[in-house]
Amino acid sequence: MDKIFIKIYGTVQGIGYRWFVVEKAKKYNLSGWVKNVEDGTVECAVKGIYKNIEKFIEEIKRQHPFAVIDRMEIRKYQEDIDIEDEFIIKK
C-alpha cells in the first residue's frame, strides 16, 4: 500500500470540497483524511493502491464544480505514519 500526502492550493474552502474528496476516496477504496488548513489550503493523507490514488488525484483536481485548483503538492510519506482504515474529515 502506498501512502501519499497532498496539499491543495486554490479555491477549495467553503464549497464542500472536503466532502467531495471523501466521496472520491471511497469510490477508489482509499483510506486517510482530509482537512482545511488556516492558510486557505486543504491537506489530505491517502493510503491505497497507487493506480487508484492516481485516479483519485485526477478527479479531485478537475471534477469539483466550484473548486479552482492553482496547484497541488504531492509527495510519498517517507516515514511510517498511521492512517485510518476509513477516510475521514479531520477538524
WOJOPE-V312000 format. One record per backbone hydrogen bond with DSSP energy under -1.0 kcal/mol. CO is the residue of the C=O (numbers start at 1). NH is the residue of the N-H. If there is no record, write none. Layout:
# WOJOPE-V312000
((CO:NH) (CO:NH))
This chain:
# WOJOPE-V312000
((2:48) (3:77) (4:46) (5:75) (6:44) (7:73) (8:42) (9:70) (9:71) (10:12) (11:68) (16:20) (17:21) (18:22) (19:23) (20:24) (21:25) (22:26) (23:27) (24:28) (25:30) (26:29) (31:47) (32:88) (33:45) (34:90) (35:43) (37:40) (41:37) (42:8) (43:35) (44:6) (45:33) (46:4) (47:31) (48:2) (49:53) (50:54) (51:55) (52:56) (53:57) (54:58) (55:59) (56:60) (57:61) (58:62) (59:63) (68:11) (71:9) (73:7) (75:5) (86:32) (88:34))
